[in-house]
């Protein structure tokens, strides 16, 4: 009886997104059903519980490690390590792939906090303990190693797998759905690339060149007095101003101060004795809606529920958002060929 095996692919999210996508693509083409949370990253305990149910249905667990330890759960263990521990506790075959030259990883994709570095080193040691691990340095090598390792695992230690049955979905349908999902994702990326230097925005929506009004509150130093006011700024200008913060995927709640600091100079009277300004949460949400509508921003997390608040929502720029910010910040060249100013 033919079986189709399910493979769960795990890693830290933003720094290994492309590697995880290509590994999933390669496994799907090789005939495996790929599971993973690349479109729904773990950011809280509720989502981790959902991930555990997906791991329960998987035959093999692949964990990819590079230069980051990852976001911490409530027990001060990263979600990636929590997934690994759960898979191991369930007796699921674990295949670990560790970057072989961590000193050559780009600075923006490595931990700099000493405690995170210590946790990452301990996690690497745990993966190597009583387990054969593979070391990789580039994405192509990683994809090849993963497929070979999974193929060997299916021969040496076959999993339960998916089989046809009167009460079961044909696993070939799941495999075809996975293949179509990957093709659809690749098509989206190619369509995005066709934009070239021209970045399109829906003219029926408030766009980057349109103003939005924000309500600000500030606290006067050494007193309980609160100052309020309103300020206007173009949507695109605000996005570019907070772009560097978005690269570290900040919480929506924390962005109130970043946006407030940028807008404080635009108040009719910017009082020097005010310690800091913040914007109202409703205005932050309105800004997020516009940026998401134009595909400059991707918000992720959990919304609503008894125990979940808006602070669980984080922001990160999309590929289109990165290109827009880069174009706005890039230096222009004057008629004589020299740089003159940013775009």
C-alpha positions as CSV (number, residue, x, y, z in Angstrom):
1,X,0.0,0.0,0.0
2,X,1.4,3.4,-1.0
3,X,2.0,5.9,1.8
4,X,2.6,9.6,1.7
5,X,4.6,10.9,4.7
6,X,4.0,14.2,6.4
7,X,7.1,16.3,7.3
8,X,6.9,19.2,9.7
9,X,9.5,21.9,8.9
10,X,10.5,24.2,11.8
11,X,12.9,27.1,12.2
12,X,13.0,30.7,13.5
13,X,10.7,32.8,11.4
14,X,12.0,35.9,9.7
15,X,15.7,35.0,9.2
16,X,15.1,31.6,7.7
17,X,11.8,32.3,5.8
18,X,13.4,31.8,2.3
19,X,15.3,28.6,3.4
20,X,12.2,27.1,4.9
21,X,10.2,27.9,1.7
22,X,12.7,26.3,-0.6
23,X,13.0,23.2,1.7
24,X,9.2,22.9,1.7
25,X,9.1,23.3,-2.1
26,X,11.7,20.6,-2.6
27,X,10.0,18.1,-0.2
28,X,6.6,18.7,-1.9
29,X,8.1,18.0,-5.3
30,X,9.7,14.8,-3.9
31,X,6.2,13.5,-3.0
32,X,5.9,14.5,0.7
33,X,3.1,16.4,2.5
34,X,4.8,19.4,4.1
35,X,3.5,20.9,7.3
36,X,4.7,24.1,9.0
37,X,3.7,27.5,10.2
38,X,5.5,29.7,7.7
39,X,2.2,31.5,7.0
40,X,1.2,31.5,10.7
41,X,4.3,31.9,12.9
42,X,4.1,31.0,16.5
43,X,3.9,34.1,18.6
44,X,2.0,33.0,21.7
45,X,1.0,29.9,23.7
46,X,-2.4,29.5,22.1
47,X,-0.8,29.1,18.6
48,X,1.9,26.8,20.0
49,X,-0.9,24.4,21.2
50,X,-2.3,24.5,17.6
51,X,1.2,23.7,16.2
52,X,1.4,20.7,18.5
53,X,-1.7,19.2,16.9
54,X,0.0,19.6,13.5
55,X,3.2,17.9,14.8
56,X,1.0,15.0,16.2
57,X,-0.1,14.3,12.6
58,X,3.4,14.4,11.2
59,X,5.8,11.5,10.6
60,X,9.0,13.4,10.6
61,X,10.2,16.7,12.2
62,X,12.8,18.8,10.5
63,X,14.4,21.6,12.5
64,X,16.6,24.2,10.8
65,X,19.0,26.3,12.9
66,X,21.1,29.3,11.9
67,X,22.0,32.4,13.8
68,X,19.0,33.2,15.9
69,X,17.4,31.5,18.9
70,X,13.9,32.9,18.3
71,X,11.1,34.4,20.2
72,X,10.6,33.2,23.7
73,X,7.5,31.5,25.1
74,X,6.3,32.1,28.7
75,X,8.8,29.5,30.0
76,X,11.7,31.5,28.5
77,X,12.3,28.8,25.9
78,X,12.0,29.7,22.2
79,X,9.0,28.5,20.3
80,X,11.4,26.5,18.0
81,X,12.9,24.7,20.9
82,X,9.5,24.1,22.4
83,X,8.4,22.5,19.1
84,X,11.5,20.3,19.1
85,X,11.0,19.1,22.7
86,X,7.4,18.3,21.9
87,X,8.2,16.3,18.8
88,X,10.9,14.4,20.7
89,X,8.5,13.7,23.6
90,X,6.0,12.2,21.1
91,X,8.6,9.9,19.6
92,X,8.6,11.6,16.2
93,X,11.8,11.2,14.2
94,X,13.7,14.4,14.5
95,X,16.2,15.5,11.8
96,X,18.3,18.5,12.7
97,X,20.2,20.8,10.2
98,X,22.5,23.3,11.7
99,X,24.4,26.1,9.9
100,X,28.0,25.0,9.6
101,X,29.6,28.4,9.4
102,X,27.7,30.7,11.9
103,X,30.5,33.3,11.7
104,X,29.6,33.9,8.1
105,X,25.9,34.6,8.7
106,X,24.8,38.2,7.9
107,X,24.8,40.4,11.0
108,X,21.1,41.2,10.6
109,X,20.3,37.5,10.9
110,X,22.2,36.7,14.1
111,X,21.5,37.3,17.8
112,X,23.6,40.0,19.5
113,X,22.1,39.7,22.9
114,X,24.5,37.6,25.1
115,X,21.7,35.7,26.7
116,X,20.1,34.8,23.4
117,X,23.5,33.7,22.1
118,X,23.9,31.5,25.2
119,X,20.5,30.0,24.7
120,X,21.3,29.3,21.0
121,X,24.6,27.6,21.8
122,X,22.8,25.4,24.3
123,X,20.1,24.5,21.8
124,X,22.7,23.6,19.2
125,X,24.4,21.3,21.7
126,X,21.1,19.7,22.6
127,X,20.4,18.9,19.0
128,X,23.8,17.3,18.6
129,X,23.4,15.2,21.7
130,X,22.8,11.5,20.8
131,X,21.7,12.5,17.4
132,X,23.2,12.7,13.9
133,X,22.9,16.2,12.6
134,X,23.7,17.7,9.2
135,X,25.6,20.9,8.7
136,X,24.7,23.3,5.8
137,X,26.1,26.6,4.5
138,X,23.7,27.5,1.6
139,X,20.1,26.9,0.7
140,X,20.7,24.5,-2.2
141,X,22.9,22.3,0.0
142,X,20.3,22.4,2.7
143,X,17.5,21.3,0.4
144,X,19.5,18.4,-0.9
145,X,20.5,17.2,2.6
146,X,16.9,17.4,3.9
147,X,15.5,15.3,1.0
148,X,18.2,12.7,1.3
149,X,17.8,12.5,5.1
150,X,14.0,12.1,4.9
151,X,14.3,9.4,2.2
152,X,16.7,7.5,4.4
153,X,14.4,7.9,7.4
154,X,11.4,6.5,5.5
155,X,13.5,3.4,4.6
156,X,15.1,2.9,8.1
157,X,12.2,4.0,10.2
158,X,8.9,4.3,8.2
159,X,6.3,6.5,9.8
160,X,2.6,5.9,9.9
161,X,2.0,8.0,6.8
162,X,-1.2,8.8,5.0
163,X,-3.1,6.1,3.1
164,X,-6.4,5.9,1.3
165,X,-9.4,4.6,3.1
166,X,-13.2,4.8,3.2
167,X,-13.0,7.5,5.9
168,X,-9.8,9.2,4.8
169,X,-8.8,11.9,2.3
170,X,-6.7,10.6,-0.5
171,X,-3.1,11.8,0.5
172,X,-2.5,12.5,-3.2
173,X,-5.1,15.2,-2.9
174,X,-3.1,16.7,0.0
175,X,0.1,16.5,-1.9
176,X,-1.5,18.1,-5.0
177,X,-2.9,20.9,-2.8
178,X,0.5,21.5,-1.4
179,X,2.0,21.6,-4.8
180,X,-0.6,24.1,-6.0
181,X,0.0,26.3,-2.9
182,X,3.7,26.4,-3.7
183,X,3.0,27.2,-7.3
184,X,0.6,30.0,-6.3
185,X,3.2,31.5,-3.9
186,X,5.8,31.4,-6.6
187,X,3.4,33.1,-9.0
188,X,2.7,35.9,-6.6
189,X,6.4,36.5,-6.2
190,X,6.9,36.6,-10.0
191,X,3.9,39.0,-10.4
192,X,5.4,41.2,-7.7
193,X,8.8,41.2,-9.5
194,X,7.0,42.4,-12.7
195,X,6.4,45.7,-11.0
196,X,10.0,46.6,-11.5
197,X,10.8,50.1,-10.4
198,X,7.1,51.1,-10.7
199,X,5.3,50.5,-7.4
200,X,1.6,50.5,-7.9
201,X,-1.0,51.7,-5.4
202,X,-4.8,51.4,-5.6
203,X,-5.9,55.0,-6.5
204,X,-9.3,54.4,-4.8
205,X,-7.7,54.1,-1.4
206,X,-5.9,56.6,0.8
207,X,-2.3,56.1,-0.3
208,X,1.3,57.0,0.7
209,X,1.0,60.5,-0.6
210,X,-2.2,61.2,1.4
211,X,-2.3,62.8,4.9
212,X,-3.7,61.1,8.0
213,X,-4.5,62.9,11.2
214,X,-3.3,61.5,14.5
215,X,-4.3,62.4,18.1
216,X,-1.2,62.7,20.4
217,X,-0.9,62.7,24.1
218,X,2.2,63.7,26.1
219,X,3.2,63.7,29.7
220,X,4.9,66.9,31.2
221,X,8.1,66.1,33.0
222,X,8.0,65.8,36.7
223,X,4.2,66.3,36.8
224,X,1.0,64.4,36.2
225,X,-0.1,66.9,33.5
226,X,-1.1,65.5,30.1
227,X,-0.8,67.4,26.9
228,X,-3.0,66.6,23.9
229,X,-2.9,67.7,20.3
230,X,-3.3,66.6,16.7
231,X,-0.8,66.3,13.9
232,X,-0.9,65.4,10.2
233,X,1.6,63.5,8.1
234,X,1.6,61.6,4.9
235,X,1.1,57.8,5.3
236,X,4.2,57.0,3.3
237,X,6.4,59.4,5.3
238,X,5.4,57.7,8.5
239,X,6.0,54.2,7.1
240,X,9.5,55.2,5.9
241,X,10.2,56.9,9.3
242,X,9.4,53.7,11.3
243,X,10.8,51.3,8.7
244,X,14.0,50.4,10.7
245,X,11.8,49.5,13.6
246,X,9.7,47.2,11.5
247,X,12.7,45.1,10.5
248,X,12.7,43.7,14.1
249,X,9.0,43.0,14.0
250,X,7.9,45.3,16.9
251,X,4.5,44.9,18.6
252,X,1.8,47.2,17.5
253,X,1.5,48.6,21.0
254,X,5.2,49.7,21.1
255,X,4.8,51.6,17.8
256,X,2.5,54.2,19.5
257,X,5.7,55.8,20.9
258,X,7.7,55.6,17.7
259,X,4.9,57.2,15.6
260,X,4.3,59.8,18.4
261,X,8.0,60.7,18.5
262,X,8.0,61.3,14.7
263,X,4.8,63.4,14.8
264,X,5.7,65.5,17.8
265,X,7.6,68.0,15.7
266,X,4.5,68.6,13.7
267,X,2.3,69.8,16.6
268,X,1.3,73.4,16.4
269,X,3.3,74.0,19.6
270,X,5.9,71.3,20.5
271,X,6.4,71.8,24.2
272,X,10.0,71.1,25.2
273,X,9.1,70.0,28.7
274,X,7.0,67.0,27.4
275,X,8.9,63.7,28.1
276,X,7.4,61.8,25.2
277,X,4.3,61.6,22.9
278,X,2.2,58.6,22.0
279,X,-0.6,58.3,19.5
280,X,-4.0,56.8,20.1
281,X,-4.3,53.0,19.5
282,X,-7.3,53.6,17.2
283,X,-5.1,55.8,14.9
284,X,-2.3,53.1,14.9
285,X,-4.9,50.6,13.7
286,X,-6.2,52.9,11.0
287,X,-2.6,53.3,9.8
288,X,-2.0,49.6,9.8
289,X,-5.2,49.1,7.8
290,X,-4.0,51.5,5.0
291,X,-0.5,50.0,4.9
292,X,-1.9,46.4,4.7
293,X,-4.4,47.4,2.0
294,X,-1.4,48.6,-0.1
295,X,0.7,45.5,0.7
296,X,3.4,47.6,2.3
297,X,2.9,45.9,5.7
298,X,2.2,42.4,7.1
299,X,0.6,42.2,10.6
300,X,0.7,38.9,12.3
301,X,-0.4,37.5,15.7
302,X,-3.7,36.7,17.4
303,X,-6.6,39.2,17.5
304,X,-9.4,39.0,20.0
305,X,-10.2,36.5,22.6
306,X,-10.6,36.7,26.4
307,X,-6.9,36.6,27.2
308,X,-5.3,38.0,24.1
309,X,-4.8,41.8,23.6
310,X,-3.7,43.9,20.7
311,X,-0.1,43.8,22.0
312,X,0.2,40.4,20.5
313,X,0.0,41.9,17.0
314,X,3.4,42.6,15.4
315,X,4.3,44.4,12.2
316,X,6.9,43.6,9.5
317,X,7.4,45.1,6.0
318,X,6.4,43.1,2.9
319,X,8.7,42.8,-0.1
320,X,6.8,45.7,-1.7
321,X,7.2,47.7,1.5
322,X,11.0,47.1,1.5
323,X,11.3,48.2,-2.1
324,X,9.1,51.3,-1.4
325,X,11.2,52.3,1.7
326,X,14.5,51.7,-0.2
327,X,13.3,53.8,-3.1
328,X,12.3,56.6,-0.9
329,X,15.6,56.6,1.0
330,X,17.9,56.1,-2.0
331,X,20.0,59.0,-3.1
332,X,19.2,60.7,-6.4
333,X,21.8,61.5,-9.0
334,X,22.1,65.1,-10.4
335,X,22.6,66.1,-14.0
336,X,26.4,65.9,-13.5
337,X,26.3,62.4,-12.2
338,X,26.8,63.0,-8.5
339,X,24.4,62.2,-5.7
340,X,22.3,65.0,-4.5
341,X,19.6,63.9,-2.1
342,X,17.4,61.1,-1.0
343,X,14.3,60.2,-3.1
